Amino acid sequence: MRMYSRLVTVFVAVAGLATLTPVRAQQDVRLIARVPFEFTVGDTSLPRDTYYLSRMSDHREMVLLRGDRTGVFVRTMEERVRRDGATPSLLFHRYGDRYFLREIRWEETARLDLPETKAERAAAEGRTDRTAALMKKVTIPAGR
């Protein structure tokens, strides 16, 4: 009985400390984009939805895409570009009826690139129907 009460006391103390610890993974300013089609990010398929994009303040390469039903963390590579007046947007590569998120234009000078995945390479090479698929770029505007 004494061991049980000690375990409960330790558990309560650890739980209390965990709730007092400040959250370090603060999220940056968000972008909002309405994506009207199903798409793939990394190995995850996401449904059409309105997505909220947030960059993690401690890990700027990490972006959270969160919709009403699903969400995913994505590792990106930031590319600094010239000021060209471009508005925030999401760039997809489309092969047939499959869409792959490849770029997030965050602000005028920041472009976040996502790597090509095996699934996208397979779609590009047309492995399923033996004909190479034509890639088209599709841009979805994003706002704040």
Buried (B, 14 or more C-beta within 10 A) or exposed (E): EEEEEEEEEEEEEEEEEEEEEEEEEEBBEBBEBEBEBEBBBBEBBBEEBEBBBBBBEEEEEBBBBBBEEEBBBBEBEBEEEEEEEBEBBBBBBBBBEBBBBBBBBBEBBBBBEBEEBEBBEBBBEBEEEEEEBEBEEBEBEBEE
